[in-house]
Amino acid sequence: MTIRIYPSLMEGAPIETHEWTGTIEGWFSSKGIDLTEHDEQPVVVRVNGVDIEPEEWVSTHVTGSDDVEIRILPHGGVFKTIGRVFNFLFGWLMPSRRTPSRHDPGQGRALETASAKANEAKLGQVVPELAGRFIRYPDYLTPPRRRFVSPREQWVEFLACVGPGHYQILPHDIKIGDTRIGALGEGASYQIFEPGQSVAGHSAHEHWHSVAEVGSTSSGTAGLELSVELGATSNTDPASYTFSGNTITRSSGSFPQGWGPGTVIRVTLTLTKTYAVTGGGTFPLLDPNVFTGDFSHLMPISNGTLLTFTAGPVVGTYSAQSVSLNSAGVGSLQLWTLGDPGDEHTPPTPAEPVANVPAGDHSMTSVAVNDRTLTGMSGSFVTYSGAQLPEMTSAATIRYISGDVYGDWTSTIAACPAGAVTNTIELDFFFPQGLSRIEDNGNVVSRSVKTEVQYRDAAVGGAFTSVMRTYTERTLNQVGYTWQISVPGIRPEVRVRRVGSVTTSTQINDTIQWFGLKSRLPTRTSYPDWTTIAIRMRSGGRLGSNAENRVNLVATRILPKVNADGTIGAAQPTRNVADFVRHIVDSIGRGDDAINMQELARLSANVWQPRGEYFDYVFDETNVKEAIDTALRAGMSEFSLENGKIRPVRDDVRTVWEQGYSPQNMVKPLRRSVNPHKHDDHDGVEVEYIDSNGWVESVVQCRLPGDQGIRVEKIKLDGVTDRTRAWRFGMRHRRAMKYRRKQYSFQTELAGLNSQYLSYVPLVGEDQDYGQSAIMVSISEQDSQALIYTSEPLQWIDGKDHVVAYRNAQGDVVGPFAASPGPTENSVIADIPKPWPVVSLKMEPPHVYFGTVNDWCFPALITEINPQSTDLVNISAVNYDIRVYADDNNSPQD
């Protein structure tokens, strides 16, 4: 068999072909594709036109006679496609719900959907996912279909994808460009469909393939101009014509290609015949001259028919008076001379019979003028309607006099993609100058033009099927028409030509252009995972063409709510960071057990929501860690892992110490370094974000006193749509650049694993100019205070206030507390609340930290925890400085 790979569900040519005999699953395996990687398979498999479910791929065996299609699905959501990335990065820390992949995952790519300003078709790409409240230019699910519903009204309609899941979309938030769709009145409408809802009732769901070869041209016209050349009617006579029945055949050459059904021709026959002339009575009885003979070439003859003789006794043009002619044109007639023709609009009238023609046989040359309407034409012969001309082969003159004239055929153009078939096509015709005739007095009268459309099956070729349509209007305004034609389930190839009279008059307005060609293809009637919107708008004179693909809306994502106690509430419109972070993890098949829900809920209820820190964004393709990082960053937080769970961490003002580190639990001494200020340091921050006031890219400047803004660091902040919060983010970053310049590093045994990313810890080294550390030997009560004995003598500095703290059994630091000297150099007295730590040989004794109020430790934030072996951990940290957070509640002044 041949397996054909297609890039999407749309009709089109395959991008790959493969020969294979065996099971479908076997083919995937042969290409190194592990089907167990996916909860939802990213492709559809069809065998002989029937969809095969994924669970049947293992057992479905195909042979050489089978037709197999594999079509790549549009991704159902940005996060469904990146579960592999998540498992690769963090799967070793989490329980898996499926067999681990043996393949490395590919990395995502950022397509910057947030800055998109037009509707687009994203074939084979992920479906963008909206978080919070954000502007969205929905992606085309069906190509825009433009058609004329009346000569002066062109409408465009399409179905578009808002995104996976459910959204709150308010009517005033749906716009075309910057104009509310409701302000357009009857000129525009929309309908929103929830996931799984049928869209079959709206015509916008239909897939109409527009042919690029038909439409505007490089010469500036709106379509392919259909015209008729004057030369298309000119006929050059051959040596002779054969007249037989209702057919005229040339002895050589072809009739003009502009002739066809509806063309009126004039056939002029010049023949020499012998006629018998007999006498008669006197006028007004029987006229003196009656001509008897074969007048078939002059037929039809009735009273008043004009006959011309060019040789013989009678030369001139006469009015015939039929005496007795049979159906074959044989018999007798009289010739009457013509009276005064009068004015040019009145035909001449008979005056009196021809006289002075002697009786007997006379050889006379007559000219017969016969007008006939063509019913068909093909090269060297034509057929006509009306009385038959005499059977003969003779010289003759045939000329066009009126009626239809046919223009040149356009190119023959396929109406749908290769491999597709249709049963309906639409053609659009446009009259850029209107359709009318202007009379000499200025009156505008109607004008008619015909078009002929021919189609045939592109796969078969052969003869065309022809259909014609007449357009009649009386207007100087531009008009257009859409013509829908049913075809018998084929891939049609189409050609078009104009049919109409030829004129060079400037009083005629009938320029016609072939504006569009479309074919209707199979399409879906529902979208199980996506919210969609059907748009219909009046175009052509009511909306500029640049606005037609600028349909946008502001939507708010509907998601289950993360409650303050960590439980999950009902789905509702939400902008909360926590709700979307949970959704990211849930969308790849991980449950709430993969998240530190208590910390997520705490930050949501106590920090993000009260401070108005929301996450508003549209994702394109990315990976899970980047997605979570982006969401948390909007809440001035970061991603970390804690005991195999995702834990959001917010760098904020700290008042409670976590673990303590000193020589008592360091394997290597504390190393300190300072990054000094340099002349080429950044002296300002510039934050770029999307402002919800107009949804435009905006920039906010972040400066500290003394910053000149010469070397500015530029930050792109996704997910924040508020100027104040963007400024606060930039100021936090600017202050960290200035005040967080000290680095620490040390090594511990397993104690280092007690800390987490950004843990707030006191560090004590061996530098005597700073704090000291020791082992707590004992702790007892003395005068309602704690008397602590230490393993090391304590150094007191005259004139300084001192403090003491200790590390409890859980590794957390308690204190510091104001301290005074004890009875010995190894003791200290402090007012420490109970319960006091237990000193026992059964467990590691508490550590004691001692020093002056300002220098008893190095306040630090852990930035990296790197296990080196089964019992050693390297730790890095930066200094904690309260000045970093000084603008967290301020606002920009400009």
N, C-alpha and C positions, 0 to 999 in steps of 0.2 A: 504494500500500500504506500501511498504518498501522504505524509503528514504535512499539512500547511499551517504555518504560524502567522497569525494576523495581529497587528498592533493594538486592536481595540475591537469592540462590538460593532463598529461602523463597517459598512460595506467598503470594500477596497481590495487592492492586490495583496497577496501574502508577502511577508518580509523574509520568510525562510521556507524551504521545503526540505523534507527528510524522507528517505525510504526506510521502511520498517515492517517487519512481520513479527507479531507476538502480542503481549499484553500492553496496555497503555502504561501501566506502572513500570513495566520493563523498559519501555522507551525512556521514561523520565530517569530511571536508574542508570541507563546507558550514557546519559548526558551528565551524570554526577549530581542529579537533582534529588534531594531527599524530601519526599512528600510529608514526612512526619514533622517537618519544621513548622508547618502552618496549621493554625487552628481553622482558618478559612483559606481555601486554596485561591491563589491569585489569578487563576485561569479558568476558562470554560472549555470543556472538551465535547465536541459533537462528532458522532459517527453516523454517517449517512443522514445528516440533517437532524438527528435526535440528540438532545443533551444527555450526557452520561454523568451520573452523580459520582462524586469523588470516591465514595466507598465501593463503587463498582469498577474502578480503574484497575484494581488488582486482577479481577476475573474476566474483564472484557478483552477478548482476543480478536485481533483484526488481521485481515489478509489482504492480498493484492487487489481484490475487488472493492474494498471498502474506501469510502471517502471520509477522511479524518481532518477536522479543523480544530486548532487550539487557538483560542482567542484570549488575549490578555485583558483582564478586567480593569476598569478604572478603580483605583484604590478607594475603599469605602471610608477612609478617614486617615488623617495624617499619622495617627498613632498606631493604627492596625498594621501598618506596613513596617513598623520599626521595632516590633517586639524582639526580633532577632538581635538587634543592637543592644536592647536592654538586657537580654539574657547573656549576651557575650560579656557585657561590662560587669553585671552584678549577679549573674545566675549562680555563681559559686557560693554566694552568701544567702541565697533564697531557695526554698523548696520549689521544684519545678513540677508543672502539671503535664509535661509531655517529655518525650525522649529528647535528650540534649542534641543539638545540631552538631554535626562534625565539620561544618563549614564556617569560615570567618564571615561575619556580616559585612555588607557594603555600607559605606557612610552616606548619610543623607546630604542634600544640598539645599541651600537657602535660595528661594526664588523671589523673595521680597514681595509677597502678595500684599502686605500691609500698605505698600505704596502704589498699588495698581490703580489706574484711573480709567479703566475701560473694561467692558465685558469681553471675555476671551473664551475660546474653546481650548480645553486642556486634555487633548486626547492621550490616553495612556498614562496620565500623571495622577498624582494623589489629589484627593478632594480637599481643598483648604478647610481648616477647622477654626471656627471662631470662638474666642474666649471673651467673656465679659460682654461689654457693649462696644461695638466697633462698626465702622463703615465697611460695606461689602459690595463689590461689583460682581454680582452672581455670574458664574461660569455657564456658558452656553451648553445646554444638553441637546438642543436641536438647533440647526442652523437658522438664522433669521430668515423668515419667509416674507418677501415683499410682493405685494400684489395690488392691482387696481380693483377696488370693489365697485367703483363707478368711474366714469371718465375723468372726474376731477378729484378723486380721492384715492390716494395710495396709502395702504396700511402695511405695517411691519409687525410681525409677531414671532415670539420664540418662547421656549421653555428653558429655564435656567436653574442652576443648583445654588441654593443659599449655603448649604453645608450639611454635614452629618448631624443627626439629632434634631432637637426641637429648639425653637427660638420664639421670643416675643418680638413681633414686628408691628409697630404702630403705623396707622395710615399716613400720618404726616411725616414719617421718616422714610417714605418711599419716594424717590425723585428720579427725574430724567435730567441729567446734568445737575444744576442747582435749583431746578423748579419742581415743586411738589407735584406729584402725578395727579393729585386731586384738583389742582389749579387748572389743568388742561380740560376739565369737564368731560364731555363726550369724546374728546379727542384721544383719550388714553384710558386703559383699564388694566387691572391686574387681578390675579387670583392666587392665593397661597395654598399649597398642598402639603399636608403633614406627611411624615415618612409612612410609606405603605398605602397612602390614599390613592385611589384611581385618578389618573389624569386624562383618561380617555375621552371625557366629556368636553374637553377644551381643545380647539383646533390647533393650539400652539404646540401640542405634544407631538404633532406629526413631523416626521423628518423629511424635509424637502431639500434635496441636493441641488445647489445652484451651480451651474456650469460656468466656469471662469472664462471660457472662450467667448461668451456672449455678454455684452455689457459695454461700459464706457471704453473709448478708444484713445489712442495716443494723439489723434487729431483733434480731440476735444469734444467729440459728440458723445451723447449719453448712451448710445447703442450703435449697432451695426446699421448703417444707412441702407435702406432698400430703395432703389431708384430704377428708373427706366430710361434708357438712352434713346434719343431720337432715331438713331440709326437702327434700333431694334425693330422698326416697322418697315424699313426699306427692303423691297423685293426686287431682285434682278431676274428678269425672265429668262428661262432657258430657250432652246430652239423650239420646243413644243411642250404641250401639256396633254395628258390623256384624261378625258372626262368619262367616268364610268359610274353609273349610279349616283350616289352622293359623295363620290371621292374624286379628288383631283390629284394626279401624280405628275411630278416633274420628270422630264427626260434626263435631267442632270441637276446636280447641286441640291441645296436644301432651302426650305422656306425660312424666313427670318425667325430667330429664336424667340423674338418678342410676340409672336402670334400664338394663339391657343384658343381654347373654348371661350366664346364670347367676343372674339375678334370679328369685325365686319369687314369683308373684302369686296372689292368690285372687280368682276371678271368681264373684260372687254374682248368679244370675239369678232373678228373681221373676216367674213366669208363671202365668196362669190358664188351665187346661185342663179339658176334660170327660173324666172317666174312668167306665168302666162297672164297676159292682160286682156281682159274682155270688156266690151263696151256695156253701157247700161242706159238707163233713162236719163231724164234731165232733173236737175236740182229743183226742188228739194226731195224729189222721189229718189229712185235708185241713182246713185252717183255714177258719173261717167266711167270711172276706172275702178275695177275690182281686180286685185292681184291674187292669183291662185298659185300655191306651191307649198314647199316645206319651210315653215317658219319656226322649226323647233329650236334653233339656236337663239331665236329672239324671245323665246318664251320666258315668263308667262306674258301673254298679250291680252289686255283688256281694253275697253274703250278709254282712250286718252293716253295709252302707253306711247312714249316717244320712241320713234324708230329713225335710225340714221342710215342713209345710203350714200356711198362715196363714189360710185361709178355706175354708168348705165343711163338710161333715159331720165331717171329720177335721181337727182343729186340734192341732198339736203336733209333736214330733220323734219319729221312729220308726226302728227298725232294719228295713232292707229284707230280704226273703227272696225271691230271684229264683226265679220259677216257670218262665217261658219268655219271654225277651227275645232278640230277634235283634240283629245287629250294629248296626242303626240305632237300637236302643233302643225298639222297638215290641214289645209283648207283655204278659205278665202278671207281677205280683209281689204279695207279701203284705207287709203292714205289721205289725210286732211292737212292742208296747209295751216300754218299757225297764224293766229291773229296778233294784234298789238300786245306785246307782253305787259304793257302797263308798268306799274312800279316793280322794283326788283323783288318784292316779297309776294307778288301775285304770279302764279304760273301762267304761261301763255294758253290761250284758248283756241280751239279749232275755228277756222274761218270758212273754208269751203273745200270741196274735194279737189284733188289734183286733176288737172285737165291737160288735153293735148298730148296724151300718151297713146300712141297707136296701139291697136289691138295686136296680139301675137306674143311670141316668146321673147323675153328680154333677159340678157345676162347682166345681173346687177350685184354690186358689192355692198353688203350691209354690215353695219357695226351694231352688235348687240351688247348692251350694258346691263349686267346682272349683279345685283348685290346679294351676298349670301353671308350668313352668320356661321362661323366655324363651331363645330362641336368637338373637334379633336385635331391633334397635329403630332406628327412624328417624322422629323427630318424631311424627307422628300415627298410626303403626301399629307393631305388634309382631308377632313370630312366636314360636311356642312349640313345645315338643316334647310328646309324649304323645297321648292320644286326642283327636280333634277335638271341639270343642263344636258344638252344632247350628247349622246354617246359618240365620241369622236376623238381623234388625236389631231391637234391643230395648234398653230401658233395662237397665242393670246397674250393679253396684258392683264396682270393681276396686281392690284394695289390695295394697301390698307386705307380705309376711309374713316372708320370710327370703331367704337367698342373697346373691348379690353386689350391692353398691351401688357406683356409679361416681361418683368425685369430679369436680370441674371440671378441664378441661384446663388445663395450664400454657400460657404463651405459646408460640407456634411459633418455635423458635430454630434458626438455621443452624448446622450442625455443623462446617463448615470455611470458610475465608476465601473471599471472592469470587474466582472464576476457578479455584478448586481443586476437585478431585473426590476421592472416597475410595471404597474398597470395604469398609471396616470402621469401625464406630463402637463406642464404649464408654460405658456409662452407669453411674454409681455411685449406690447408694442406701444411706442411713444410717438406723439405728434408734437414736436417742439414748437411749431408755429401755429398750432391749432389745425382745424380742418374746415375750410370754407372757400367760397368764391366771392370776390367783391365786384359788384356790378359797377358800371360806369357812373351811376348816380350815387354810389357809395353804399348801397344796400348790401348787407352780408347775407348770402344765400348758402344753402347746404351744398356739401361736396361729399362724394363717396370714393372710397379707396378699398380695394380688396387685397388680402394677403392669401397666398397659397402655402400650406405647410405639407411637406411630405416626410414620411417616416418609414423605416423598415427595420427589421431585426439585424443588429450589427453582427450577430453570430452567423447569420445565414446569407445576408446580402440579397441580391435579386431586385425585384421590382419594388417600387415605392407605393405606399398608400397615400392618396392625396385628399386633403380636406381644404375647403376655402371658407373665408369669412369676409363679410362686407362691413365696413365702418362708415357711418354717415353722421356728420355733425355740422353745425352751423355756428362756429365759434372761432375767435382769434386767440383764445386762451389755450395754453398747453393742455393736452388731454392724453390719457393712456388707457390701455385695455389689457386685461389678463384673460387669456383664452385657455381653458382647461380641456384636454383631449384624453379620452380613454384609449389605451392601447392593450393588446392581448398578452400581458405578462412577458415582456421581452426586454432586452437591452436596446432601446431604440437609438438609431442615429437619425438626425433630423436636418432638413434643409428648408429654407424659406425664400420666397421671392414675392415681389410686389406685382399686383395686377391692377391696371388702371390706364386711363388715357394719358397720352403724352402731351405736355404743354410747356411752353417757355414763358407763359404769361406771368407777370408779377402780381396779377390779381388772384392768382390761385395759391392757396396755402394748403399743401398736402404732403409735406415732407414727413416720411415715416421712418422710424428706427426700431430695430429689433433690440429690445431693452433687456430681456432676460429669458433664460431657459432653465426650468427646474423639473425634477422628477421626484415623485413620492416614493420613499423607501420604507421598509419595515422599521418599526420603532417600539419602544417600551410603553406600557400603559400604567406602570407604577414604579416607584423607586423606594424599596423597603427601608433604606437606612437614611435617606436624605430628605430634608425640607426643600421643596422646589417652589418656583414662582413662575406663573405664566404671565407674559407681558404682551399687550396689544396696544399699538399707538398709531395715530394718523401721521403720516409722513408727507413728503412731497408738497411743500408750500406751507405746511403748518409747523414743522420742526426741521431744523437744519440737519443735514446728513451726519454732521459731526456729533450730534446729540444722540443718534439712534443706538449707539453702543456704549452709552454712558448712563445706563440704568443702574442706580445704586440704592442701597437701603442701609439703615442703621438698625442692627438687630442686637438683641440681648440674649445670650445663651441661657437655656433652661436646663438646670442640672440639679441632682439631689443636693440638699444643703448639709454641710458639716455643722452640726450643732456644737454649742459651747462645751458640752460634756463628752464630746467625741462620738456621739451617736449620729446616725444619718437620718435626716428628715426628708419630707416630700420634695419632689422636683419643683423648682420655681425659677423665675428669672434671676440671674445672679451675676455679679461682677467680682465675687470674692475670690481671692487668691487660693484659699484652701479648697474651695469646691472644684476648681479646675485642676489643681494638682492631684486631687483624688481621682478625678475623671481620667487624667492621663494614665495613671497606673491601672485603673479599672479597664480602660479600653484595650490594654494589651493582655488582659486575662489574669491580672494579679488582683488579689483582694485587699481589704483593709489591713490584713495582717502583714502586708508588705510595707506599711507606713507606721511611723510613730504618731498614731492618731491623737494622743493626748497633747503632744507638743503642737501638732498642726492645729488642733482645735483651740489651744491656748493662744497661739499667735493670732488666729483669726478673730477670736472674740475679744481679746484684751489689747491687741496692738493694731492689726491691719484695718479692721473695720472702724474702730473708734478714730483712727487717724486718717480715714478716707483713702487708704492705700489699696487701690483696686488693680485688677489685671484685665486690660482691654487690648485685644490683639487678634490677628488672623495668622495662623500658621500655614506654611506650605511644608514641603518635605523636610524633615529634620530627624533627630534621634531622641530617644526618651530623655536622656540626661540633659541634653540641650534644651528640650522643651520644659522640663521641670526647672532648670536653672533660669530660663527666661521668665517663667511665672513667678518664681520666688524673688527674682531680682526686682520685680515691680514692687515687692514688699520689703525692699532693702534687706533681703535675706539670701541665704545660699543653701545649696544642696549638700548633704553629707549622709554618710551611712553609720548607723549605730546598731551593733549586734544584728547585722543583716537586714535592718529596716531603714527605709528612707526617713531621714530626720531633717526638717527645716531648721536652719540656724540663722538667727538674726543678730547681727553685731549691733549692740546697743549699750547704753549706760549700764555699768555693772556695779553692784553693791555687795554681792555675796560671792565669797571665794569658793572655788571648787578644789581640786587636788593641789597639794603643795609639793614642790620639788626642791631638794637641798642635797648637800653632800651625803646625807644619811640614806638617800635612795637613788643617788646618781652613781653610775658606774664610771663615767668619765666626768671631769670637772666641767662646770658651766663655762661656756665660751660666749663672750659678748663682742659685738661689733656695732659700729655706728656708720651710717651712710651720711656723710657730711653734705651740706648744701653746696652745689656747684653752680657756676655761672650759666650753664646751659640747662639747668633744671626748668621744668615747666613752671610758668608763672600765671597759670589760669586754666580753667576748664570750660569747654564749650559742649553743651549737651544738646543733641539733636533728637527730637521726638515728634510724634504725630499729635497735633493739638485737636481736641474734639470740637473746638470752636472753628468750624470750617473744614476739619479733617485735612489739614495741610501740614506739610513738614515745617517745623518751627525750630528755632535755636534759642537757647537761653544761656547767657554768659554767667559764669560763676567765678567770683574774684574775692580774694582776701585783701585786707588793707596792704598797700604797697605793691600789689600785682599790677604790672603794666600790660599784660596780655600780649606780650611779644612772642612767647613760645607757648602756645595754647595746646593743651591736649584735648582732642575731640572724642566724644563718647556718643555712640548711638544707643539710645535707650528705648528698647521695645517694650510695649505693654503699658506704658505710662502715657496718659493723654491729657495731663493737667500740668500747667506751667509751674505752679508752686512746687508740686512734688518732683518734677524734673529738676528744678533748681535745688531742692533739698538733697536730691541724690548727687548732683554735681558738687555741691558744697561739701557733702560728706567725703566725697572722693578727693576734693582739693585739700581739705583739712588733713585727711589721712596722708596725703603726699607730703605735707609739711611737718606734721607732728608725729608720724609713726615711722621713725627712721632708725630704730635700734632693733637688732636681730639677736636672738639667743639660740643656742643649740646645746644639747646635752644628750646623754645616753643613760637609760635606766634598764633595770630588768623588767619583769612583767608589769610593774607598777605603772609604766607609761601607757598601758592599754586602758587604764581607768579614765583617762581624759578623752575628750572628743574634740572635733574641729571647733575652734574658737572658744574652747574652755578658758575661763578667767582664772588664772593661777598666780600664786606668789612664787617667785624664784629666789633662792638664796644660794650664793656662791661662797667661795673661800676668801674673798676680798675683805680685809678687815675694815676697810672704810665704809662698808655697808653692813647689813644685818648678819647675825650669826645663827647657827642652827646646832642642835644637840639632841640627844636622846633624853626623854623624860624618865628619871630614875624613880621618882615617887611624887605623889600629890596628896596633900593633907590639908586639914582646915586649921587656920590660925586667925583668931579674932574675926571670924565670919568671912575670911578671905581664903584664897587658895595659896598654899605654900608649895612651890614646885622646886624639886632638886633636879639638876641636869647633869649630864655626863661631861659637860665642858664648862670651864669658868666663863662667866659672862663679863663682857667689857662695857663698863658704864662711862658715858661721856659727860663731863661736868657741864652744867647749864642746859642740858637737853632733856626733853621729855622722852620717856621710853615706853615701849609696848611689848607685849608677849602674845604669841598665838601658838596653837598646837594643831597637829594633824590627828584626827580621830581614827577609830578602827576602820571606817569606810574609806579612808584616804582623803576626806575633805578637811579643809582648814577651818578651824573655829577661832574667831577673834579678828583683829587683835584687841587686847585689853590694856588699859593703862597699867604700868608696872612700876614697882619700887623694889630696892635691893632687899634681899633676904639676909638671913643671919650669916651666910657664907658666900664666897665668890661663885659658888656653883648653885646658888638659889635665887629665886625671885618670888615676889609676892604680888598677886593681882586679884582683882575682884571678878572672878570667873563664875558665871552661873552654873548651877548643877543641872543635869548630872555631869560629873567629872569623868574624864577618861579612866579606864582601868589599866593599871600597870601590872602585867603578869608575864611570867616566863613562858606561858602557853601560847602567846601570840606576840607579834612584833610590837614593841613598846611604842607609845606615841612619840612623834617628833616635835621638838620645841623650836619656835622661831622667835628671835629676839633682836631688838635694835631700837633706834630712835624712831619717832613718829613718822618721819618722812623717808627714812632710809632703811627700814627693817627688811625690805624685800624689793625685788624688781617686779612690779605688776606687769603681767604679760598675757597675751592671747595665743593659744596653741594654733599653729598654722599647718603643721604636718606631723603625722605619726607614722613612722616607717619601720615595721618589724624587720629585724635583720636575721633572726634565727628563732629558734623555739624559746629563747629566754632573754633576748636583747631587743631593745626598741630605741631607735633614734628619734629624737623629738626636736622640732624647730618651732620658734615662737617669735612674736614681735611685741614691742612695748605697748602697753595700754595707756592711752592719754585721753582724759576727759574732754579736752579741747576738740577732739575729732567730732563730737556730737553736738557742738554748740549751736549749729544752725538747724537742727532737726525740727524745730518748731517755729522757725522764722519763715519769712516770705521775701521774694525778690522785691527790690525797691524801684526798679525801672519799669 
